[in-house]
Amino acid sequence: MYIISNNKKIEIKNKQDFIGKLIGLMFKKNINYGILLRNCNSIHTFFCFANLDIIMVDEKFNIIHIYNNVKPNKIIL
């Protein structure tokens, strides 16, 4: 799956298994893709080495909220 943002095509990886959701983007550098986490009520940026842009969507992929440039060691509920 891909999204287009600022005329850039960005790959979205689907992380639905326990380990995929648990690890997410932790310990990653130079992230050039996004991840999709379904059935997820909150996320954290502990052990992330980069600021993240987070898009929260509902089950129909309608955007609920956008968090830009979230720094490491934050919790989003």
C-alpha positions as CSV (number, residue, x, y, z in Angstrom):
1,M,0.0,0.0,0.0
2,Y,1.2,3.5,-0.7
3,I,0.1,7.1,0.0
4,I,0.9,10.3,-1.8
5,S,2.1,13.2,0.4
6,N,3.6,16.4,-1.0
7,N,3.9,14.7,-4.4
8,K,6.0,11.9,-2.9
9,K,4.9,8.2,-3.0
10,I,5.4,6.7,0.5
11,E,5.2,2.9,1.1
12,I,3.0,1.8,4.0
13,K,3.8,-1.5,5.7
14,N,1.0,-3.4,7.4
15,K,2.0,-4.4,10.9
16,Q,-0.8,-6.6,12.4
17,D,1.0,-9.4,14.3
18,F,1.9,-8.9,17.9
19,I,5.7,-8.6,17.3
20,G,5.2,-6.1,14.4
21,K,3.0,-3.9,16.5
22,L,5.3,-4.2,19.5
23,I,8.5,-3.2,17.6
24,G,6.9,-0.8,15.2
25,L,9.5,1.9,14.4
26,M,11.6,1.4,17.5
27,F,15.4,1.4,17.0
28,K,15.0,2.5,13.3
29,K,17.1,5.2,11.7
30,N,16.5,6.8,8.3
31,I,12.8,5.8,8.1
32,N,11.5,6.2,4.5
33,Y,8.2,4.3,4.9
34,G,5.1,4.4,7.1
35,I,3.3,1.6,9.1
36,L,-0.3,0.8,9.5
37,L,-1.4,-0.4,12.9
38,R,-5.0,-1.5,13.1
39,N,-7.1,-1.9,16.2
40,C,-4.7,0.3,18.1
41,N,-5.9,2.8,20.8
42,S,-2.6,4.4,21.6
43,I,1.0,4.5,20.5
44,H,4.3,5.6,22.0
45,T,7.6,6.9,20.5
46,F,9.9,5.3,23.2
47,F,13.1,4.0,21.6
48,C,12.4,5.9,18.3
49,F,15.4,7.7,16.9
50,A,13.5,10.1,14.7
51,N,10.5,12.5,14.9
52,L,7.4,11.0,13.5
53,D,4.3,12.2,11.7
54,I,1.3,10.3,12.9
55,I,-2.1,10.0,11.2
56,M,-4.9,8.5,13.2
57,V,-7.8,7.1,11.1
58,D,-11.0,5.3,11.8
59,E,-12.1,1.9,10.5
60,K,-13.1,3.4,7.1
61,F,-9.7,5.3,6.9
62,N,-11.2,8.7,7.6
63,I,-8.6,10.9,9.2
64,I,-9.4,11.6,12.8
65,H,-6.3,13.5,13.8
66,I,-2.8,14.4,12.5
67,Y,0.2,14.8,14.8
68,N,3.2,16.4,13.1
69,N,6.8,16.0,14.1
70,V,6.2,14.0,17.3
71,K,9.5,13.7,19.3
72,P,10.8,10.5,20.8
73,N,9.5,9.4,24.3
74,K,6.0,10.6,23.8
75,I,2.6,8.8,24.3
76,I,-0.4,9.4,22.0
77,L,-3.8,8.3,23.3
